Amino acid sequence: MPQLDTTTWSITIMSMILTLFVLFQLKISKHYYPHDAETSTKAHHKTLTPWEKKWTKIYSPLSLPQ
């Protein structure tokens, strides 16, 4: 049974790691990251829920007349 030749494995693994590193760097460099997060915030529109449209009074049990 022939022996498995492993002499080129180190070169193959190192070149694969280098290639993956370069590909990931190229992929990441194409993304746009904002410089300042505070300037890119958008105005938030508050939506009113049904219970916020009208004024209601919540009575505490301690404030009720005895």
mmCIF file as Biopython writes it, N, C-alpha, C and O atoms, coordinates in Angstrom:
data_model
#
loop_
_atom_site.group_PDB
_atom_site.id
_atom_site.type_symbol
_atom_site.label_atom_id
_atom_site.label_alt_id
_atom_site.label_comp_id
_atom_site.label_asym_id
_atom_site.label_entity_id
_atom_site.label_seq_id
_atom_site.pdbx_PDB_ins_code
_atom_site.Cartn_x
_atom_site.Cartn_y
_atom_site.Cartn_z
_atom_site.occupancy
_atom_site.B_iso_or_equiv
_atom_site.auth_seq_id
_atom_site.auth_asym_id
_atom_site.pdbx_PDB_model_num
ATOM 1   N N  . MET A ? 1  ? 0.843   -1.178 0.000  1.0 0.0 1  A 1 
ATOM 2   C CA . MET A ? 1  ? 0.000   0.000  0.000  1.0 0.0 1  A 1 
ATOM 3   C C  . MET A ? 1  ? 0.890   1.243  0.000  1.0 0.0 1  A 1 
ATOM 4   O O  . MET A ? 1  ? 1.783   1.355  0.839  1.0 0.0 1  A 1 
ATOM 5   N N  . PRO A ? 2  ? 0.664   2.172  -0.919 1.0 0.0 2  A 1 
ATOM 6   C CA . PRO A ? 2  ? 1.560   3.341  -1.004 1.0 0.0 2  A 1 
ATOM 7   C C  . PRO A ? 2  ? 1.338   4.309  0.159  1.0 0.0 2  A 1 
ATOM 8   O O  . PRO A ? 2  ? 0.247   4.406  0.721  1.0 0.0 2  A 1 
ATOM 9   N N  . GLN A ? 3  ? 2.389   5.003  0.487  1.0 0.0 3  A 1 
ATOM 10  C CA . GLN A ? 3  ? 2.338   6.020  1.542  1.0 0.0 3  A 1 
ATOM 11  C C  . GLN A ? 3  ? 1.697   7.292  0.992  1.0 0.0 3  A 1 
ATOM 12  O O  . GLN A ? 3  ? 1.816   7.607  -0.192 1.0 0.0 3  A 1 
ATOM 13  N N  . LEU A ? 4  ? 1.015   8.013  1.878  1.0 0.0 4  A 1 
ATOM 14  C CA . LEU A ? 4  ? 0.405   9.279  1.497  1.0 0.0 4  A 1 
ATOM 15  C C  . LEU A ? 4  ? 1.466   10.374 1.560  1.0 0.0 4  A 1 
ATOM 16  O O  . LEU A ? 4  ? 2.118   10.563 2.587  1.0 0.0 4  A 1 
ATOM 17  N N  . ASP A ? 5  ? 1.627   11.081 0.470  1.0 0.0 5  A 1 
ATOM 18  C CA . ASP A ? 5  ? 2.641   12.137 0.424  1.0 0.0 5  A 1 
ATOM 19  C C  . ASP A ? 5  ? 2.077   13.409 1.059  1.0 0.0 5  A 1 
ATOM 20  O O  . ASP A ? 5  ? 1.130   14.000 0.539  1.0 0.0 5  A 1 
ATOM 21  N N  . THR A ? 6  ? 2.657   13.824 2.173  1.0 0.0 6  A 1 
ATOM 22  C CA . THR A ? 6  ? 2.170   15.004 2.905  1.0 0.0 6  A 1 
ATOM 23  C C  . THR A ? 6  ? 3.148   16.165 2.846  1.0 0.0 6  A 1 
ATOM 24  O O  . THR A ? 6  ? 3.033   17.102 3.635  1.0 0.0 6  A 1 
ATOM 25  N N  . THR A ? 7  ? 4.098   16.127 1.938  1.0 0.0 7  A 1 
ATOM 26  C CA . THR A ? 7  ? 5.111   17.181 1.896  1.0 0.0 7  A 1 
ATOM 27  C C  . THR A ? 7  ? 4.538   18.517 1.433  1.0 0.0 7  A 1 
ATOM 28  O O  . THR A ? 7  ? 5.047   19.566 1.826  1.0 0.0 7  A 1 
ATOM 29  N N  . THR A ? 8  ? 3.510   18.503 0.623  1.0 0.0 8  A 1 
ATOM 30  C CA . THR A ? 8  ? 2.964   19.762 0.104  1.0 0.0 8  A 1 
ATOM 31  C C  . THR A ? 8  ? 1.781   20.282 0.931  1.0 0.0 8  A 1 
ATOM 32  O O  . THR A ? 8  ? 1.210   21.321 0.599  1.0 0.0 8  A 1 
ATOM 33  N N  . TRP A ? 9  ? 1.413   19.582 1.988  1.0 0.0 9  A 1 
ATOM 34  C CA . TRP A ? 9  ? 0.261   20.006 2.775  1.0 0.0 9  A 1 
ATOM 35  C C  . TRP A ? 9  ? 0.477   21.356 3.444  1.0 0.0 9  A 1 
ATOM 36  O O  . TRP A ? 9  ? -0.436  22.181 3.485  1.0 0.0 9  A 1 
ATOM 37  N N  . SER A ? 10 ? 1.651   21.584 3.958  1.0 0.0 10 A 1 
ATOM 38  C CA . SER A ? 10 ? 1.906   22.851 4.653  1.0 0.0 10 A 1 
ATOM 39  C C  . SER A ? 10 ? 1.798   24.033 3.686  1.0 0.0 10 A 1 
ATOM 40  O O  . SER A ? 10 ? 1.236   25.073 4.030  1.0 0.0 10 A 1 
ATOM 41  N N  . ILE A ? 11 ? 2.331   23.869 2.492  1.0 0.0 11 A 1 
ATOM 42  C CA . ILE A ? 11 ? 2.240   24.934 1.493  1.0 0.0 11 A 1 
ATOM 43  C C  . ILE A ? 11 ? 0.785   25.150 1.079  1.0 0.0 11 A 1 
ATOM 44  O O  . ILE A ? 11 ? 0.345   26.290 0.927  1.0 0.0 11 A 1 
ATOM 45  N N  . THR A ? 12 ? 0.050   24.076 0.899  1.0 0.0 12 A 1 
ATOM 46  C CA . THR A ? 12 ? -1.363  24.167 0.508  1.0 0.0 12 A 1 
ATOM 47  C C  . THR A ? 12 ? -2.184  24.859 1.592  1.0 0.0 12 A 1 
ATOM 48  O O  . THR A ? 12 ? -3.004  25.725 1.289  1.0 0.0 12 A 1 
ATOM 49  N N  . ILE A ? 13 ? -1.973  24.489 2.835  1.0 0.0 13 A 1 
ATOM 50  C CA . ILE A ? 13 ? -2.737  25.084 3.943  1.0 0.0 13 A 1 
ATOM 51  C C  . ILE A ? 13 ? -2.391  26.561 4.101  1.0 0.0 13 A 1 
ATOM 52  O O  . ILE A ? 13 ? -3.283  27.386 4.296  1.0 0.0 13 A 1 
ATOM 53  N N  . MET A ? 14 ? -1.121  26.900 4.021  1.0 0.0 14 A 1 
ATOM 54  C CA . MET A ? 14 ? -0.714  28.304 4.174  1.0 0.0 14 A 1 
ATOM 55  C C  . MET A ? 14 ? -1.248  29.160 3.017  1.0 0.0 14 A 1 
ATOM 56  O O  . MET A ? 14 ? -1.687  30.289 3.239  1.0 0.0 14 A 1 
ATOM 57  N N  . SER A ? 15 ? -1.214  28.640 1.802  1.0 0.0 15 A 1 
ATOM 58  C CA . SER A ? 15 ? -1.733  29.411 0.675  1.0 0.0 15 A 1 
ATOM 59  C C  . SER A ? 15 ? -3.252  29.557 0.774  1.0 0.0 15 A 1 
ATOM 60  O O  . SER A ? 15 ? -3.799  30.587 0.378  1.0 0.0 15 A 1 
ATOM 61  N N  . MET A ? 16 ? -3.939  28.535 1.300  1.0 0.0 16 A 1 
ATOM 62  C CA . MET A ? 16 ? -5.380  28.631 1.482  1.0 0.0 16 A 1 
ATOM 63  C C  . MET A ? 16 ? -5.722  29.697 2.520  1.0 0.0 16 A 1 
ATOM 64  O O  . MET A ? 16 ? -6.646  30.485 2.319  1.0 0.0 16 A 1 
ATOM 65  N N  . ILE A ? 17 ? -4.986  29.725 3.622  1.0 0.0 17 A 1 
ATOM 66  C CA . ILE A ? 17 ? -5.231  30.737 4.664  1.0 0.0 17 A 1 
ATOM 67  C C  . ILE A ? 17 ? -4.968  32.136 4.120  1.0 0.0 17 A 1 
ATOM 68  O O  . ILE A ? 17 ? -5.739  33.060 4.378  1.0 0.0 17 A 1 
ATOM 69  N N  . LEU A ? 18 ? -3.904  32.291 3.383  1.0 0.0 18 A 1 
ATOM 70  C CA . LEU A ? 18 ? -3.583  33.596 2.797  1.0 0.0 18 A 1 
ATOM 71  C C  . LEU A ? 18 ? -4.660  34.029 1.802  1.0 0.0 18 A 1 
ATOM 72  O O  . LEU A ? 18 ? -5.058  35.194 1.787  1.0 0.0 18 A 1 
ATOM 73  N N  . THR A ? 19 ? -5.125  33.112 0.985  1.0 0.0 19 A 1 
ATOM 74  C CA . THR A ? 19 ? -6.170  33.427 0.010  1.0 0.0 19 A 1 
ATOM 75  C C  . THR A ? 19 ? -7.470  33.822 0.702  1.0 0.0 19 A 1 
ATOM 76  O O  . THR A ? 19 ? -8.116  34.790 0.301  1.0 0.0 19 A 1 
ATOM 77  N N  . LEU A ? 20 ? -7.854  33.083 1.734  1.0 0.0 20 A 1 
ATOM 78  C CA . LEU A ? 20 ? -9.067  33.429 2.475  1.0 0.0 20 A 1 
ATOM 79  C C  . LEU A ? 20 ? -8.942  34.792 3.144  1.0 0.0 20 A 1 
ATOM 80  O O  . LEU A ? 20 ? -9.895  35.571 3.155  1.0 0.0 20 A 1 
ATOM 81  N N  . PHE A ? 21 ? -7.785  35.075 3.692  1.0 0.0 21 A 1 
ATOM 82  C CA . PHE A ? 21 ? -7.566  36.385 4.321  1.0 0.0 21 A 1 
ATOM 83  C C  . PHE A ? 21 ? -7.724  37.518 3.307  1.0 0.0 21 A 1 
ATOM 84  O O  . PHE A ? 21 ? -8.380  38.522 3.585  1.0 0.0 21 A 1 
ATOM 85  N N  . VAL A ? 22 ? -7.125  37.350 2.143  1.0 0.0 22 A 1 
ATOM 86  C CA . VAL A ? 22 ? -7.216  38.379 1.101  1.0 0.0 22 A 1 
ATOM 87  C C  . VAL A ? 22 ? -8.655  38.534 0.622  1.0 0.0 22 A 1 
ATOM 88  O O  . VAL A ? 22 ? -9.118  39.657 0.419  1.0 0.0 22 A 1 
ATOM 89  N N  . LEU A ? 23 ? -9.359  37.441 0.440  1.0 0.0 23 A 1 
ATOM 90  C CA . LEU A ? 23 ? -10.748 37.521 -0.018 1.0 0.0 23 A 1 
ATOM 91  C C  . LEU A ? 23 ? -11.634 38.218 1.010  1.0 0.0 23 A 1 
ATOM 92  O O  . LEU A ? 23 ? -12.472 39.045 0.649  1.0 0.0 23 A 1 
ATOM 93  N N  . PHE A ? 24 ? -11.454 37.890 2.285  1.0 0.0 24 A 1 
ATOM 94  C CA . PHE A ? 24 ? -12.245 38.555 3.317  1.0 0.0 24 A 1 
ATOM 95  C C  . PHE A ? 24 ? -11.917 40.042 3.413  1.0 0.0 24 A 1 
ATOM 96  O O  . PHE A ? 24 ? -12.811 40.861 3.626  1.0 0.0 24 A 1 
ATOM 97  N N  . GLN A ? 25 ? -10.652 40.394 3.258  1.0 0.0 25 A 1 
ATOM 98  C CA . GLN A ? 25 ? -10.279 41.805 3.291  1.0 0.0 25 A 1 
ATOM 99  C C  . GLN A ? 25 ? -10.911 42.564 2.125  1.0 0.0 25 A 1 
ATOM 100 O O  . GLN A ? 25 ? -11.374 43.691 2.300  1.0 0.0 25 A 1 
ATOM 101 N N  . LEU A ? 26 ? -10.933 41.970 0.962  1.0 0.0 26 A 1 
ATOM 102 C CA . LEU A ? 26 ? -11.556 42.618 -0.189 1.0 0.0 26 A 1 
ATOM 103 C C  . LEU A ? 26 ? -13.062 42.753 0.000  1.0 0.0 26 A 1 
ATOM 104 O O  . LEU A ? 26 ? -13.652 43.766 -0.377 1.0 0.0 26 A 1 
ATOM 105 N N  . LYS A ? 27 ? -13.679 41.731 0.582  1.0 0.0 27 A 1 
ATOM 106 C CA . LYS A ? 27 ? -15.118 41.778 0.803  1.0 0.0 27 A 1 
ATOM 107 C C  . LYS A ? 27 ? -15.478 42.836 1.847  1.0 0.0 27 A 1 
ATOM 108 O O  . LYS A ? 27 ? -16.460 43.560 1.681  1.0 0.0 27 A 1 
ATOM 109 N N  . ILE A ? 28 ? -14.701 42.929 2.909  1.0 0.0 28 A 1 
ATOM 110 C CA . ILE A ? 28 ? -14.972 43.905 3.961  1.0 0.0 28 A 1 
ATOM 111 C C  . ILE A ? 28 ? -14.707 45.321 3.465  1.0 0.0 28 A 1 
ATOM 112 O O  . ILE A ? 28 ? -15.416 46.250 3.852  1.0 0.0 28 A 1 
ATOM 113 N N  . SER A ? 29 ? -13.706 45.501 2.621  1.0 0.0 29 A 1 
ATOM 114 C CA . SER A ? 29 ? -13.355 46.848 2.169  1.0 0.0 29 A 1 
ATOM 115 C C  . SER A ? 29 ? -14.419 47.461 1.265  1.0 0.0 29 A 1 
ATOM 116 O O  . SER A ? 29 ? -14.418 48.675 1.061  1.0 0.0 29 A 1 
ATOM 117 N N  . LYS A ? 30 ? -15.330 46.651 0.715  1.0 0.0 30 A 1 
ATOM 118 C CA . LYS A ? 30 ? -16.374 47.177 -0.158 1.0 0.0 30 A 1 
ATOM 119 C C  . LYS A ? 30 ? -17.570 47.726 0.611  1.0 0.0 30 A 1 
ATOM 120 O O  . LYS A ? 30 ? -18.441 48.368 0.023  1.0 0.0 30 A 1 
ATOM 121 N N  . HIS A ? 31 ? -17.623 47.483 1.916  1.0 0.0 31 A 1 
ATOM 122 C CA . HIS A ? 31 ? -18.739 47.966 2.714  1.0 0.0 31 A 1 
ATOM 123 C C  . HIS A ? 31 ? -18.506 49.411 3.141  1.0 0.0 31 A 1 
ATOM 124 O O  . HIS A ? 31 ? -17.373 49.841 3.359  1.0 0.0 31 A 1 
ATOM 125 N N  . TYR A ? 32 ? -19.610 50.148 3.256  1.0 0.0 32 A 1 
ATOM 126 C CA . TYR A ? 32 ? -19.541 51.529 3.707  1.0 0.0 32 A 1 
ATOM 127 C C  . TYR A ? 32 ? -19.922 51.598 5.175  1.0 0.0 32 A 1 
ATOM 128 O O  . TYR A ? 32 ? -21.010 51.171 5.561  1.0 0.0 32 A 1 
ATOM 129 N N  . TYR A ? 33 ? -19.034 52.131 5.985  1.0 0.0 33 A 1 
ATOM 130 C CA . TYR A ? 33 ? -19.297 52.307 7.403  1.0 0.0 33 A 1 
ATOM 131 C C  . TYR A ? 33 ? -19.393 53.800 7.686  1.0 0.0 33 A 1 
ATOM 132 O O  . TYR A ? 33 ? -18.473 54.540 7.336  1.0 0.0 33 A 1 
ATOM 133 N N  . PRO A ? 34 ? -20.479 54.272 8.310  1.0 0.0 34 A 1 
ATOM 134 C CA . PRO A ? 34 ? -20.595 55.704 8.602  1.0 0.0 34 A 1 
ATOM 135 C C  . PRO A ? 34 ? -19.530 56.142 9.614  1.0 0.0 34 A 1 
ATOM 136 O O  . PRO A ? 34 ? -19.181 55.405 10.537 1.0 0.0 34 A 1 
ATOM 137 N N  . HIS A ? 35 ? -19.026 57.362 9.411  1.0 0.0 35 A 1 
ATOM 138 C CA . HIS A ? 35 ? -17.973 57.861 10.299 1.0 0.0 35 A 1 
ATOM 139 C C  . HIS A ? 35 ? -18.524 58.230 11.668 1.0 0.0 35 A 1 
ATOM 140 O O  . HIS A ? 35 ? -17.915 57.925 12.693 1.0 0.0 35 A 1 
ATOM 141 N N  . ASP A ? 36 ? -19.679 58.888 11.679 1.0 0.0 36 A 1 
ATOM 142 C CA . ASP A ? 36 ? -20.254 59.330 12.937 1.0 0.0 36 A 1 
ATOM 143 C C  . ASP A ? 36 ? -21.690 58.832 13.018 1.0 0.0 36 A 1 
ATOM 144 O O  . ASP A ? 36 ? -22.514 59.156 12.163 1.0 0.0 36 A 1 
ATOM 145 N N  . ALA A ? 37 ? -21.982 58.060 14.026 1.0 0.0 37 A 1 
ATOM 146 C CA . ALA A ? 37 ? -23.313 57.474 14.138 1.0 0.0 37 A 1 
ATOM 147 C C  . ALA A ? 37 ? -24.369 58.513 14.513 1.0 0.0 37 A 1 
ATOM 148 O O  . ALA A ? 37 ? -25.541 58.346 14.176 1.0 0.0 37 A 1 
ATOM 149 N N  . GLU A ? 38 ? -23.975 59.573 15.199 1.0 0.0 38 A 1 
ATOM 150 C CA . GLU A ? 38 ? -24.948 60.580 15.632 1.0 0.0 38 A 1 
ATOM 151 C C  . GLU A ? 38 ? -25.493 61.398 14.466 1.0 0.0 38 A 1 
ATOM 152 O O  . GLU A ? 38 ? -26.650 61.818 14.502 1.0 0.0 38 A 1 
ATOM 153 N N  . THR A ? 39 ? -24.705 61.628 13.459 1.0 0.0 39 A 1 
ATOM 154 C CA . THR A ? 39 ? -25.176 62.445 12.338 1.0 0.0 39 A 1 
ATOM 155 C C  . THR A ? 39 ? -26.094 61.662 11.412 1.0 0.0 39 A 1 
ATOM 156 O O  . THR A ? 39 ? -26.863 62.257 10.657 1.0 0.0 39 A 1 
ATOM 157 N N  . SER A ? 40 ? -26.024 60.341 11.460 1.0 0.0 40 A 1 
ATOM 158 C CA . SER A ? 40 ? -26.835 59.549 10.545 1.0 0.0 40 A 1 
ATOM 159 C C  . SER A ? 40 ? -28.151 59.092 11.166 1.0 0.0 40 A 1 
ATOM 160 O O  . SER A ? 40 ? -28.888 58.326 10.544 1.0 0.0 40 A 1 
ATOM 161 N N  . THR A ? 41 ? -28.455 59.540 12.364 1.0 0.0 41 A 1 
ATOM 162 C CA . THR A ? 41 ? -29.722 59.136 12.971 1.0 0.0 41 A 1 
ATOM 163 C C  . THR A ? 41 ? -30.875 59.838 12.280 1.0 0.0 41 A 1 
ATOM 164 O O  . THR A ? 41 ? -30.764 61.004 11.901 1.0 0.0 41 A 1 
ATOM 165 N N  . LYS A ? 42 ? -31.959 59.142 12.120 1.0 0.0 42 A 1 
ATOM 166 C CA . LYS A ? 42 ? -33.128 59.698 11.453 1.0 0.0 42 A 1 
ATOM 167 C C  . LYS A ? 42 ? -34.166 60.074 12.497 1.0 0.0 42 A 1 
ATOM 168 O O  . LYS A ? 42 ? -34.166 59.546 13.609 1.0 0.0 42 A 1 
ATOM 169 N N  . ALA A ? 43 ? -35.041 60.983 12.129 1.0 0.0 43 A 1 
ATOM 170 C CA . ALA A ? 43 ? -36.102 61.400 13.037 1.0 0.0 43 A 1 
ATOM 171 C C  . ALA A ? 43 ? -37.087 60.253 13.220 1.0 0.0 43 A 1 
ATOM 172 O O  . ALA A ? 43 ? -37.537 59.632 12.257 1.0 0.0 43 A 1 
ATOM 173 N N  . HIS A ? 44 ? -37.402 59.994 14.465 1.0 0.0 44 A 1 
ATOM 174 C CA . HIS A ? 44 ? -38.332 58.908 14.762 1.0 0.0 44 A 1 
ATOM 175 C C  . HIS A ? 44 ? -39.743 59.469 14.863 1.0 0.0 44 A 1 
ATOM 176 O O  . HIS A ? 44 ? -39.982 60.448 15.570 1.0 0.0 44 A 1 
ATOM 177 N N  . HIS A ? 45 ? -40.660 58.853 14.166 1.0 0.0 45 A 1 
ATOM 178 C CA . HIS A ? 45 ? -42.051 59.252 14.233 1.0 0.0 45 A 1 
ATOM 179 C C  . HIS A ? 45 ? -42.741 58.392 15.274 1.0 0.0 45 A 1 
ATOM 180 O O  . HIS A ? 45 ? -42.762 57.165 15.176 1.0 0.0 45 A 1 
ATOM 181 N N  . LYS A ? 46 ? -43.301 59.050 16.264 1.0 0.0 46 A 1 
ATOM 182 C CA . LYS A ? 46 ? -43.961 58.307 17.320 1.0 0.0 46 A 1 
ATOM 183 C C  . LYS A ? 46 ? -45.390 57.989 16.883 1.0 0.0 46 A 1 
ATOM 184 O O  . LYS A ? 46 ? -46.162 58.877 16.519 1.0 0.0 46 A 1 
ATOM 185 N N  . THR A ? 47 ? -45.712 56.720 16.928 1.0 0.0 47 A 1 
ATOM 186 C CA . THR A ? 47 ? -47.064 56.318 16.588 1.0 0.0 47 A 1 
ATOM 187 C C  . THR A ? 47 ? -47.883 56.228 17.863 1.0 0.0 47 A 1 
ATOM 188 O O  . THR A ? 47 ? -47.435 55.682 18.872 1.0 0.0 47 A 1 
ATOM 189 N N  . LEU A ? 48 ? -49.068 56.762 17.803 1.0 0.0 48 A 1 
ATOM 190 C CA . LEU A ? 48 ? -49.926 56.743 18.972 1.0 0.0 48 A 1 
ATOM 191 C C  . LEU A ? 48 ? -50.686 55.433 19.030 1.0 0.0 48 A 1 
ATOM 192 O O  . LEU A ? 48 ? -51.268 54.979 18.045 1.0 0.0 48 A 1 
ATOM 193 N N  . THR A ? 49 ? -50.663 54.847 20.200 1.0 0.0 49 A 1 
ATOM 194 C CA . THR A ? 49 ? -51.434 53.635 20.412 1.0 0.0 49 A 1 
ATOM 195 C C  . THR A ? 49 ? -52.833 54.027 20.881 1.0 0.0 49 A 1 
ATOM 196 O O  . THR A ? 49 ? -53.026 55.157 21.330 1.0 0.0 49 A 1 
ATOM 197 N N  . PRO A ? 50 ? -53.799 53.140 20.792 1.0 0.0 50 A 1 
ATOM 198 C CA . PRO A ? 50 ? -55.177 53.504 21.151 1.0 0.0 50 A 1 
ATOM 199 C C  . PRO A ? 50 ? -55.308 54.058 22.571 1.0 0.0 50 A 1 
ATOM 200 O O  . PRO A ? 50 ? -56.149 54.921 22.820 1.0 0.0 50 A 1 
ATOM 201 N N  . TRP A ? 51 ? -54.495 53.576 23.496 1.0 0.0 51 A 1 
ATOM 202 C CA . TRP A ? 51 ? -54.620 54.080 24.867 1.0 0.0 51 A 1 
ATOM 203 C C  . TRP A ? 51 ? -53.880 55.389 25.074 1.0 0.0 51 A 1 
ATOM 204 O O  . TRP A ? 51 ? -54.027 56.002 26.131 1.0 0.0 51 A 1 
ATOM 205 N N  . GLU A ? 52 ? -53.094 55.843 24.111 1.0 0.0 52 A 1 
ATOM 206 C CA . GLU A ? 52 ? -52.440 57.134 24.225 1.0 0.0 52 A 1 
ATOM 207 C C  . GLU A ? 52 ? -53.247 58.245 23.557 1.0 0.0 52 A 1 
ATOM 208 O O  . GLU A ? 52 ? -52.937 59.421 23.746 1.0 0.0 52 A 1 
ATOM 209 N N  . LYS A ? 53 ? -54.269 57.901 22.786 1.0 0.0 53 A 1 
ATOM 210 C CA . LYS A ? 53 ? -55.047 58.920 22.080 1.0 0.0 53 A 1 
ATOM 211 C C  . LYS A ? 53 ? -55.968 59.692 23.018 1.0 0.0 53 A 1 
ATOM 212 O O  . LYS A ? 53 ? -56.248 60.867 22.782 1.0 0.0 53 A 1 
ATOM 213 N N  . LYS A ? 54 ? -56.434 59.053 24.062 1.0 0.0 54 A 1 
ATOM 214 C CA . LYS A ? 54 ? -57.331 59.749 24.978 1.0 0.0 54 A 1 
ATOM 215 C C  . LYS A ? 54 ? -56.728 59.756 26.375 1.0 0.0 54 A 1 
ATOM 216 O O  . LYS A ? 54 ? -55.923 58.896 26.731 1.0 0.0 54 A 1 
ATOM 217 N N  . TRP A ? 55 ? -57.142 60.756 27.162 1.0 0.0 55 A 1 
ATOM 218 C CA . TRP A ? 55 ? -56.629 60.889 28.512 1.0 0.0 55 A 1 
ATOM 219 C C  . TRP A ? 55 ? -57.446 60.004 29.433 1.0 0.0 55 A 1 
ATOM 220 O O  . TRP A ? 55 ? -58.676 60.064 29.448 1.0 0.0 55 A 1 
ATOM 221 N N  . THR A ? 56 ? -56.761 59.200 30.185 1.0 0.0 56 A 1 
ATOM 222 C CA . THR A ? 56 ? -57.446 58.372 31.173 1.0 0.0 56 A 1 
ATOM 223 C C  . THR A ? 56 ? -56.775 58.574 32.517 1.0 0.0 56 A 1 
ATOM 224 O O  . THR A ? 56 ? -55.577 58.848 32.592 1.0 0.0 56 A 1 
ATOM 225 N N  . LYS A ? 57 ? -57.547 58.438 33.564 1.0 0.0 57 A 1 
ATOM 226 C CA . LYS A ? 57 ? -57.023 58.595 34.906 1.0 0.0 57 A 1 
ATOM 227 C C  . LYS A ? 57 ? -56.977 57.215 35.559 1.0 0.0 57 A 1 
ATOM 228 O O  . LYS A ? 57 ? -57.950 56.461 35.543 1.0 0.0 57 A 1 
ATOM 229 N N  . ILE A ? 58 ? -55.832 56.919 36.123 1.0 0.0 58 A 1 
ATOM 230 C CA . ILE A ? 58 ? -55.686 55.647 36.811 1.0 0.0 58 A 1 
ATOM 231 C C  . ILE A ? 58 ? -55.812 55.922 38.299 1.0 0.0 58 A 1 
ATOM 232 O O  . ILE A ? 58 ? -55.063 56.722 38.861 1.0 0.0 58 A 1 
ATOM 233 N N  . TYR A ? 59 ? -56.761 55.253 38.929 1.0 0.0 59 A 1 
ATOM 234 C CA . TYR A ? 59 ? -56.974 55.442 40.345 1.0 0.0 59 A 1 
ATOM 235 C C  . TYR A ? 59 ? -56.185 54.444 41.155 1.0 0.0 59 A 1 
ATOM 236 O O  . TYR A ? 59 ? -56.238 53.238 40.913 1.0 0.0 59 A 1 
ATOM 237 N N  . SER A ? 60 ? -55.464 54.955 42.105 1.0 0.0 60 A 1 
ATOM 238 C CA . SER A ? 60 ? -54.724 54.102 43.009 1.0 0.0 60 A 1 
ATOM 239 C C  . SER A ? 60 ? -55.658 53.660 44.137 1.0 0.0 60 A 1 
ATOM 240 O O  . SER A ? 60 ? -56.479 54.461 44.584 1.0 0.0 60 A 1 
ATOM 241 N N  . PRO A ? 61 ? -55.564 52.441 44.604 1.0 0.0 61 A 1 
ATOM 242 C CA . PRO A ? 61 ? -56.461 52.001 45.686 1.0 0.0 61 A 1 
ATOM 243 C C  . PRO A ? 61 ? -56.321 52.850 46.953 1.0 0.0 61 A 1 
ATOM 244 O O  . PRO A ? 61 ? -57.281 52.982 47.712 1.0 0.0 61 A 1 
ATOM 245 N N  . LEU A ? 62 ? -55.161 53.415 47.186 1.0 0.0 62 A 1 
ATOM 246 C CA . LEU A ? 62 ? -54.962 54.222 48.379 1.0 0.0 62 A 1 
ATOM 247 C C  . LEU A ? 62 ? -55.605 55.608 48.267 1.0 0.0 62 A 1 
ATOM 248 O O  . LEU A ? 62 ? -55.883 56.235 49.288 1.0 0.0 62 A 1 
ATOM 249 N N  . SER A ? 63 ? -55.844 56.092 47.054 1.0 0.0 63 A 1 
ATOM 250 C CA . SER A ? 63 ? -56.407 57.428 46.877 1.0 0.0 63 A 1 
ATOM 251 C C  . SER A ? 63 ? -57.934 57.431 46.796 1.0 0.0 63 A 1 
ATOM 252 O O  . SER A ? 63 ? -58.544 58.496 46.701 1.0 0.0 63 A 1 
ATOM 253 N N  . LEU A ? 64 ? -58.559 56.246 46.833 1.0 0.0 64 A 1 
ATOM 254 C CA . LEU A ? 64 ? -60.015 56.178 46.773 1.0 0.0 64 A 1 
ATOM 255 C C  . LEU A ? 64 ? -60.615 56.600 48.119 1.0 0.0 64 A 1 
ATOM 256 O O  . LEU A ? 64 ? -60.038 56.327 49.172 1.0 0.0 64 A 1 
ATOM 257 N N  . PRO A ? 65 ? -61.773 57.266 48.081 1.0 0.0 65 A 1 
ATOM 258 C CA . PRO A ? 65 ? -62.404 57.638 49.353 1.0 0.0 65 A 1 
ATOM 259 C C  . PRO A ? 65 ? -62.844 56.403 50.140 1.0 0.0 65 A 1 
ATOM 260 O O  . PRO A ? 65 ? -63.236 55.381 49.578 1.0 0.0 65 A 1 
ATOM 261 N N  . GLN A ? 66 ? -62.759 56.545 51.469 1.0 0.0 66 A 1 
ATOM 262 C CA . GLN A ? 66 ? -63.098 55.383 52.318 1.0 0.0 66 A 1 
ATOM 263 C C  . GLN A ? 66 ? -64.483 55.492 52.894 1.0 0.0 66 A 1 
ATOM 264 O O  . GLN A ? 66 ? -64.920 54.603 53.625 1.0 0.0 66 A 1 
#
